[in-house]
Amino acid sequence: MVAKLFSAQAPSEKMRLLDPGCGDGAFVEGVVRWCRNHGSPLPRIVGVELHPGRSREASQRFSGNESICIRTCDFLQSELAPFDFIIGNPPYVGITELGEDEKARFRARFATAVGRFDLYLLFWERALRLLKSGGRMVFITPEKFLTVESARPLRRLLAERVVPEVELVSEETFPGLTTYPTITTIEQRSSPTKTRLLLRDGSERMVRFTHRGDSLAVDMYGNGSTPECDIVLQDICDRISCGVATGADRHFVRRTASLPGELRQFAFPTISGRQLVPGEEGVDPVDSLLIPYDHRGRLLPLNHLDGFAPYLFERRESLLERTCTRRKPWYAFHETPLLHSIMRPKILCKDVTERPQFWVDMDGSIVPRHSVYYIVPLDEEIVFDLAEYLNGPEAGHWLMGHCQRVRKGFIRLQSTILKQLPVPKEFSCTVAAPLFAAADA
């Protein structure tokens, strides 16, 4: 990464280099080593680290070197002068690990703090603001910013700059962690060109960041064939979403066969992604999901839960450990289950799979969990025909070309991708009827 940083221009003593979130100083050490090996003067280096222990370790590591300054502060809120070079490995902190005040503060300050944002996206934005005109930056981050909807604002920012190269590096880069790391090189110049994309299989492609912030999934994974159509899946569906997230499946999911009688009135057949078996057509849930909500998604008072309430109270301390209880009652789910939408004829699929496959829940009795996506057509009469199309070669090829890749070549199906799946013209008749019905109402 240091070699990429200095490949266009070697540093000088007057230049400034930043490592945001510098930890114990691994990148700073890499810069010192590169300069020594290449007979180059050391630039003025600033390392920023929020954690006092790691900051202290970095300070001690470079004590006596007047060219290196380690600051203990929050990079996202600190005042810093512009830099000629920026290099780093920003922290990967998902939105579920942030408090409500933190999320509100970030959303007010950063254009990249949208949807289910990750902290590393904000580090991108802040670093780009601090990069001097003509400056160069190299970051290692998860590859998700290339494809996910929440990173669209970042891709717009990158479209305004030169991105010479994006390299997808080994999944084993960080032992014990599955991050699908990517090394991205950026230049602070306003004459954008195509980007050289280096894939993990050794192949190369030329891609372009667009001002719309479009996903690069198709460029990365190959174009899927598109059927002749004017509509996409979301046009003919009432809902396309992931299943219910309880935040504590170990308490809310029980084997149906051993379920006590006092809990049965609150139990619904449920299935996880692991229980959808590729190659098998049927779905046979063996578990039940205990749901303390009514069909409209309203949390029931404890005095309306009869035999369920004592069960919950026995697990109260464990349920309170969930992050969702900071803003919700202690026995609420992480996300509200909208049973009136879920318990209808629908199509199910795994969120992570080697090849896409879809299953039908015609009687609408199954409540899918968070690792399952469900598709509810506006017209339940098309469920089987739609599932047949989704399991066919055209839809499968399109999905393989648009979905994010994860470990060992598997794909991650997401609602934002599923919604944009083109569907044949024969399904277009299901679009108009609900629109007319709404107008009559």
C-alpha positions as CSV (number, residue, x, y, z in Angstrom):
1,M,0.0,0.0,0.0
2,V,2.9,2.4,0.7
3,A,4.4,1.6,-2.7
4,K,1.0,2.4,-4.3
5,L,0.9,5.7,-2.3
6,F,4.3,6.9,-3.6
7,S,4.2,5.3,-7.1
8,A,3.4,8.7,-8.8
9,Q,5.5,10.9,-6.6
10,A,8.0,10.4,-3.8
11,P,7.5,12.4,-0.6
12,S,9.6,15.4,0.5
13,E,10.4,16.8,3.9
14,K,7.8,19.6,3.4
15,M,5.0,17.2,2.4
16,R,2.4,16.1,5.0
17,L,1.1,12.5,5.4
18,L,-1.9,11.3,7.4
19,D,-2.8,7.9,8.8
20,P,-6.3,8.2,10.3
21,G,-7.1,5.5,12.8
22,C,-3.4,4.7,13.0
23,G,-3.6,2.0,15.7
24,D,-0.1,1.1,17.0
25,G,1.5,2.6,13.9
26,A,1.8,-0.2,11.4
27,F,1.3,2.1,8.4
28,V,3.6,4.8,9.8
29,E,6.3,2.1,10.2
30,G,5.7,1.1,6.6
31,V,6.2,4.7,5.4
32,V,9.4,5.0,7.5
33,R,10.7,1.7,6.0
34,W,9.9,2.7,2.4
35,C,11.6,6.0,2.7
36,R,14.7,4.4,4.2
37,N,14.9,1.7,1.5
38,H,14.4,4.2,-1.3
39,G,16.7,6.9,0.1
40,S,13.8,9.3,0.3
41,P,13.2,12.0,2.9
42,L,10.5,11.3,5.5
43,P,7.4,13.6,5.1
44,R,5.8,15.1,8.1
45,I,3.5,12.3,9.4
46,V,0.4,12.7,11.5
47,G,-1.1,9.6,13.0
48,V,-4.6,10.0,14.6
49,E,-5.9,7.3,17.0
50,L,-8.9,7.5,19.3
51,H,-8.0,4.6,21.5
52,P,-5.6,5.9,24.3
53,G,-3.7,2.6,24.7
54,R,-3.0,2.2,21.0
55,S,-2.1,5.8,20.6
56,R,0.3,5.6,23.5
57,E,1.9,2.5,22.0
58,A,2.4,4.4,18.6
59,S,3.8,7.4,20.4
60,Q,6.4,5.3,22.2
61,R,7.2,3.4,19.0
62,F,8.2,6.7,17.2
63,S,9.5,8.7,20.1
64,G,12.5,10.8,19.2
65,N,11.4,11.1,15.5
66,E,10.5,14.7,15.1
67,S,8.9,14.1,11.7
68,I,6.1,11.9,13.3
69,C,3.3,13.2,15.5
70,I,0.7,10.9,17.0
71,R,-2.5,12.5,18.1
72,T,-5.1,11.0,20.5
73,C,-8.4,12.2,19.2
74,D,-11.5,11.3,17.1
75,F,-10.5,11.6,13.4
76,L,-14.1,12.3,12.4
77,Q,-14.4,15.4,14.7
78,S,-10.8,16.7,14.9
79,E,-9.4,19.8,13.3
80,L,-6.7,19.0,10.8
81,A,-4.9,20.8,8.0
82,P,-4.8,19.3,4.5
83,F,-2.4,16.5,3.5
84,D,-0.4,15.5,0.5
85,F,-0.7,11.8,1.2
86,I,-3.3,9.7,3.2
87,I,-3.0,6.0,3.9
88,G,-4.9,3.8,6.3
89,N,-7.2,1.0,7.4
90,P,-10.3,2.8,8.8
91,P,-12.4,1.0,11.4
92,Y,-15.2,-1.2,10.3
93,V,-18.1,-0.3,12.6
94,G,-21.7,-1.2,11.5
95,I,-24.7,1.0,12.2
96,T,-26.0,-1.5,14.8
97,E,-23.0,-0.8,17.0
98,L,-23.7,3.0,17.1
99,G,-25.9,4.8,19.6
100,E,-28.9,6.9,18.4
101,D,-27.1,10.2,19.3
102,E,-24.0,9.1,17.4
103,K,-26.1,8.2,14.3
104,A,-28.0,11.5,14.4
105,R,-24.7,13.5,14.7
106,F,-23.1,11.6,11.9
107,R,-26.1,11.9,9.6
108,A,-26.1,15.7,10.2
109,R,-22.5,16.1,9.3
110,F,-21.6,13.5,6.6
111,A,-23.2,12.9,3.2
112,T,-22.1,9.3,3.4
113,A,-24.1,8.6,6.6
114,V,-27.2,7.3,4.9
115,G,-29.1,4.1,5.2
116,R,-27.3,1.3,7.1
117,F,-24.0,3.1,6.9
118,D,-20.7,1.8,8.2
119,L,-18.1,4.1,10.0
120,Y,-15.5,3.4,7.4
121,L,-17.6,5.3,4.8
122,L,-17.4,8.4,7.0
123,F,-13.6,8.0,7.2
124,W,-13.5,7.9,3.4
125,E,-15.5,11.2,3.2
126,R,-13.5,13.0,5.9
127,A,-10.2,11.9,4.3
128,L,-11.2,13.0,0.9
129,R,-12.0,16.4,2.3
130,L,-8.5,16.6,3.8
131,L,-6.6,15.5,0.7
132,K,-4.8,18.4,-1.1
133,S,-5.3,19.0,-4.8
134,G,-3.0,16.7,-6.6
135,G,-2.7,14.6,-3.5
136,R,-2.8,10.8,-3.3
137,M,-4.6,8.4,-1.0
138,V,-4.6,4.6,-0.4
139,F,-7.2,2.9,1.8
140,I,-7.9,-0.7,2.6
141,T,-11.6,-1.3,3.3
142,P,-14.3,-3.9,2.8
143,E,-15.3,-4.2,-0.9
144,K,-18.9,-3.5,-0.1
145,F,-18.6,0.2,-0.9
146,L,-18.4,-0.8,-4.6
147,T,-21.8,-2.4,-4.7
148,V,-24.1,-1.7,-1.7
149,E,-26.8,1.0,-1.9
150,S,-25.7,2.7,1.4
151,A,-22.4,3.5,-0.3
152,R,-23.9,5.3,-3.3
153,P,-23.0,8.7,-1.9
154,L,-19.3,7.6,-1.6
155,R,-19.3,6.3,-5.1
156,R,-20.5,9.8,-6.2
157,L,-17.6,11.4,-4.4
158,L,-15.2,9.0,-6.1
159,A,-16.7,9.8,-9.5
160,E,-15.5,13.4,-9.0
161,R,-11.9,12.2,-8.6
162,V,-9.3,10.0,-10.3
163,V,-9.3,6.5,-9.0
164,P,-6.4,4.8,-10.8
165,E,-6.8,1.4,-9.2
166,V,-9.1,-0.8,-7.1
167,E,-7.5,-4.1,-6.0
168,L,-9.6,-6.9,-4.4
169,V,-7.0,-8.6,-2.2
170,S,-7.0,-12.0,-0.5
171,E,-9.9,-12.9,1.8
172,E,-7.2,-14.1,4.3
173,T,-5.6,-10.7,4.6
174,F,-7.0,-10.3,8.1
175,P,-6.7,-13.8,9.8
176,G,-9.9,-14.8,11.5
177,L,-12.0,-12.1,9.9
178,T,-14.2,-12.2,6.8
179,T,-13.9,-8.7,5.4
180,Y,-13.3,-9.2,1.6
181,P,-10.7,-6.4,1.7
182,T,-10.1,-4.0,-1.1
183,I,-7.2,-1.6,-1.7
184,T,-8.2,1.6,-3.4
185,T,-5.9,4.3,-4.8
186,I,-7.3,7.8,-5.3
187,E,-5.9,11.1,-6.7
188,Q,-7.4,14.5,-5.8
189,R,-7.8,15.6,-9.4
190,S,-11.1,16.5,-11.2
191,S,-10.5,14.8,-14.5
192,P,-11.9,11.3,-13.8
193,T,-10.8,8.4,-15.9
194,K,-11.6,4.7,-15.9
195,T,-10.4,2.6,-13.0
196,R,-8.3,-0.5,-13.3
197,L,-10.1,-3.2,-11.3
198,L,-7.9,-6.2,-10.2
199,L,-10.1,-9.2,-9.2
200,R,-9.1,-11.9,-6.9
201,D,-8.8,-14.5,-9.7
202,G,-6.0,-12.5,-11.3
203,S,-8.2,-11.0,-14.0
204,E,-8.5,-7.2,-14.7
205,R,-11.3,-5.0,-15.9
206,M,-11.8,-1.3,-16.6
207,V,-14.7,0.3,-14.7
208,R,-16.0,3.8,-14.1
209,F,-17.5,5.4,-11.1
210,T,-20.6,7.3,-12.2
211,H,-22.0,10.6,-10.8
212,R,-25.2,8.6,-10.0
213,G,-23.2,6.4,-7.8
214,D,-24.2,3.3,-9.6
215,S,-23.1,-0.1,-8.2
216,L,-20.1,-1.7,-9.9
217,A,-21.4,-5.2,-9.4
218,V,-22.1,-5.8,-13.1
219,D,-18.6,-4.5,-14.0
220,M,-17.0,-6.8,-11.3
221,Y,-19.0,-10.0,-11.9
222,G,-20.0,-9.8,-15.5
223,N,-23.1,-8.7,-17.3
224,G,-26.2,-10.7,-16.7
225,S,-28.5,-11.2,-19.7
226,T,-31.6,-9.0,-19.5
227,P,-35.0,-10.3,-20.7
228,E,-37.0,-8.1,-22.9
229,C,-39.1,-6.1,-20.5
230,D,-40.1,-2.7,-19.3
231,I,-40.7,-3.6,-15.7
232,V,-38.7,-4.9,-12.7
233,L,-39.6,-7.1,-9.8
234,Q,-40.5,-4.3,-7.4
235,D,-43.2,-3.2,-9.9
236,I,-45.2,-6.3,-9.5
237,C,-44.6,-6.9,-5.8
238,D,-46.1,-5.5,-2.6
239,R,-43.0,-6.3,-0.6
240,I,-39.4,-7.5,-1.1
241,S,-37.6,-7.7,2.2
242,C,-35.4,-9.7,4.5
243,G,-37.1,-11.7,7.3
244,V,-37.6,-10.9,10.9
245,A,-34.7,-9.9,13.1
246,T,-35.2,-10.7,16.8
247,G,-31.7,-10.0,18.0
248,A,-32.1,-13.1,20.2
249,D,-33.1,-16.1,18.2
250,R,-31.9,-18.4,20.9
251,H,-34.8,-17.2,23.0
252,F,-37.5,-16.6,20.4
253,V,-36.9,-19.6,18.2
254,R,-38.0,-23.0,19.6
255,R,-38.5,-26.5,18.1
256,T,-42.2,-26.8,17.3
257,A,-42.4,-30.4,18.5
258,S,-41.2,-29.6,22.0
259,L,-43.1,-26.3,22.4
260,P,-45.0,-25.9,25.7
261,G,-48.7,-25.5,25.3
262,E,-48.8,-22.0,26.9
263,L,-46.6,-20.7,24.1
264,R,-48.3,-22.2,21.1
265,Q,-50.7,-19.3,20.5
266,F,-47.7,-17.0,20.0
267,A,-45.8,-19.4,17.8
268,F,-45.5,-19.2,14.0
269,P,-43.7,-21.6,11.7
270,T,-40.3,-20.1,10.8
271,I,-37.2,-20.9,8.7
272,S,-33.7,-19.6,8.4
273,G,-31.4,-19.4,5.4
274,R,-29.5,-22.6,6.5
275,Q,-32.8,-24.5,6.5
276,L,-33.5,-23.7,2.8
277,V,-31.7,-26.6,1.1
278,P,-30.4,-26.0,-2.4
279,G,-31.8,-28.6,-4.8
280,E,-34.9,-29.4,-2.7
281,E,-38.1,-27.8,-3.8
282,G,-40.1,-28.1,-0.6
283,V,-40.0,-26.0,2.6
284,D,-40.7,-27.9,5.8
285,P,-40.2,-25.7,8.9
286,V,-39.3,-27.6,12.1
287,D,-39.0,-24.5,14.3
288,S,-41.4,-21.9,15.5
289,L,-40.9,-18.2,16.1
290,L,-42.4,-16.8,19.3
291,I,-43.8,-13.4,18.4
292,P,-45.1,-10.8,21.0
293,Y,-46.7,-8.7,18.3
294,D,-50.1,-8.5,16.7
295,H,-50.6,-8.8,12.9
296,R,-50.3,-5.0,12.4
297,G,-46.8,-4.9,14.0
298,R,-47.9,-3.5,17.4
299,L,-46.0,-4.9,20.4
300,L,-48.4,-6.5,22.8
301,P,-48.5,-5.4,26.4
302,L,-47.1,-8.0,28.8
303,N,-50.5,-8.5,30.4
304,H,-51.8,-9.6,27.1
305,L,-49.1,-12.3,26.6
306,D,-50.5,-14.8,29.1
307,G,-48.1,-17.8,29.4
308,F,-45.6,-16.1,27.2
309,A,-44.9,-13.3,29.7
310,P,-43.3,-15.6,32.4
311,Y,-41.1,-17.1,29.7
312,L,-39.9,-13.6,28.7
313,F,-39.3,-12.5,32.3
314,E,-37.0,-15.6,32.8
315,R,-34.8,-14.3,30.0
316,R,-35.1,-10.6,30.7
317,E,-31.4,-10.0,31.6
318,S,-30.2,-11.6,28.4
319,L,-32.8,-9.8,26.2
320,L,-31.7,-6.4,27.8
321,E,-28.1,-7.0,26.4
322,R,-29.4,-6.4,22.8
323,T,-28.7,-3.0,21.3
324,C,-32.3,-2.5,20.2
325,T,-33.4,-2.2,23.8
326,R,-31.8,1.2,24.0
327,R,-34.8,2.6,22.2
328,K,-37.4,-0.2,22.5
329,P,-39.1,-2.2,25.3
330,W,-36.8,-5.0,26.6
331,Y,-38.8,-7.8,25.0
332,A,-39.2,-6.1,21.6
333,F,-37.6,-7.5,18.4
334,H,-34.7,-5.8,16.7
335,E,-37.0,-5.0,13.8
336,T,-40.8,-4.9,13.9
337,P,-42.4,-8.0,12.3
338,L,-45.2,-6.8,9.9
339,L,-47.2,-10.0,9.9
340,H,-50.0,-8.6,7.7
341,S,-47.4,-8.4,4.9
342,I,-45.4,-11.5,5.7
343,M,-48.2,-14.0,6.2
344,R,-49.3,-14.0,2.6
345,P,-48.5,-16.2,-0.4
346,K,-44.8,-15.5,-1.1
347,I,-41.5,-16.6,-2.5
348,L,-38.5,-17.3,-0.3
349,C,-34.7,-17.3,-0.9
350,K,-31.5,-17.5,1.0
351,D,-29.5,-14.3,1.7
352,V,-26.2,-16.0,0.9
353,T,-26.0,-18.8,-1.6
354,E,-23.8,-20.4,-4.2
355,R,-26.5,-20.1,-6.8
356,P,-29.9,-18.3,-6.5
357,Q,-32.8,-20.6,-5.8
358,F,-36.4,-19.7,-4.8
359,W,-39.1,-21.5,-2.8
360,V,-42.8,-21.0,-2.6
361,D,-44.8,-20.6,0.6
362,M,-48.3,-20.7,-1.0
363,D,-50.3,-20.7,2.2
364,G,-48.3,-17.8,3.7
365,S,-47.9,-19.5,7.0
366,I,-44.1,-19.2,7.3
367,V,-42.4,-16.2,9.0
368,P,-38.9,-16.1,7.5
369,R,-36.0,-15.0,9.7
370,H,-33.3,-12.4,8.9
371,S,-31.2,-14.7,6.8
372,V,-34.1,-15.3,4.4
373,Y,-35.6,-12.8,1.9
374,Y,-39.3,-12.9,1.0
375,I,-41.1,-11.7,-2.1
376,V,-44.8,-10.9,-1.9
377,P,-46.4,-10.4,-5.4
378,L,-49.3,-8.0,-5.7
379,D,-51.3,-10.8,-7.3
380,E,-51.0,-14.1,-5.5
381,E,-52.1,-15.9,-8.6
382,I,-48.7,-15.4,-10.2
383,V,-46.7,-16.8,-7.3
384,F,-45.8,-20.1,-9.0
385,D,-45.2,-18.6,-12.4
386,L,-43.0,-15.9,-10.9
387,A,-41.1,-18.5,-8.9
388,E,-40.6,-20.5,-12.0
389,Y,-39.1,-17.5,-13.8
390,L,-36.9,-16.6,-10.8
391,N,-35.5,-20.2,-10.8
392,G,-34.9,-20.0,-14.6
393,P,-31.7,-19.3,-16.5
394,E,-32.3,-15.7,-17.4
395,A,-33.1,-14.5,-13.8
396,G,-30.3,-16.7,-12.4
397,H,-27.7,-15.3,-14.8
398,W,-28.8,-11.7,-14.1
399,L,-28.5,-12.2,-10.4
400,M,-25.1,-13.8,-10.7
401,G,-24.0,-10.8,-12.6
402,H,-25.4,-8.2,-10.2
403,C,-25.1,-9.6,-6.7
404,Q,-22.2,-8.9,-4.3
405,R,-19.7,-11.7,-4.0
406,V,-18.8,-13.1,-0.6
407,R,-16.6,-15.9,0.6
408,K,-15.7,-18.7,-1.8
409,G,-17.6,-17.2,-4.7
410,F,-21.0,-17.2,-3.0
411,I,-23.3,-14.3,-3.7
412,R,-25.3,-12.1,-1.3
413,L,-28.9,-11.5,-2.4
414,Q,-30.2,-8.1,-1.1
415,S,-33.6,-6.4,-1.5
416,T,-32.0,-3.5,-3.4
417,I,-30.8,-6.0,-6.1
418,L,-33.9,-8.2,-6.1
419,K,-36.1,-5.1,-6.6
420,Q,-34.3,-4.2,-9.8
421,L,-34.4,-7.7,-11.4
422,P,-36.0,-7.3,-14.8
423,V,-39.1,-9.5,-15.3
424,P,-40.8,-10.5,-18.6
425,K,-43.6,-8.5,-20.2
426,E,-46.2,-11.2,-19.4
427,F,-46.1,-10.1,-15.8
428,S,-46.9,-6.5,-16.6
429,C,-50.6,-7.0,-16.3
430,T,-50.2,-7.4,-12.6
431,V,-48.9,-3.8,-12.3
432,A,-51.9,-1.9,-13.5
433,A,-54.7,-3.6,-11.5
434,P,-53.5,-2.4,-8.0
435,L,-53.0,1.1,-9.4
436,F,-56.6,1.2,-10.6
437,A,-57.8,-0.3,-7.3
438,A,-55.9,2.4,-5.4
439,A,-57.5,5.1,-7.6
440,D,-61.0,3.7,-7.1
441,A,-60.4,3.6,-3.3
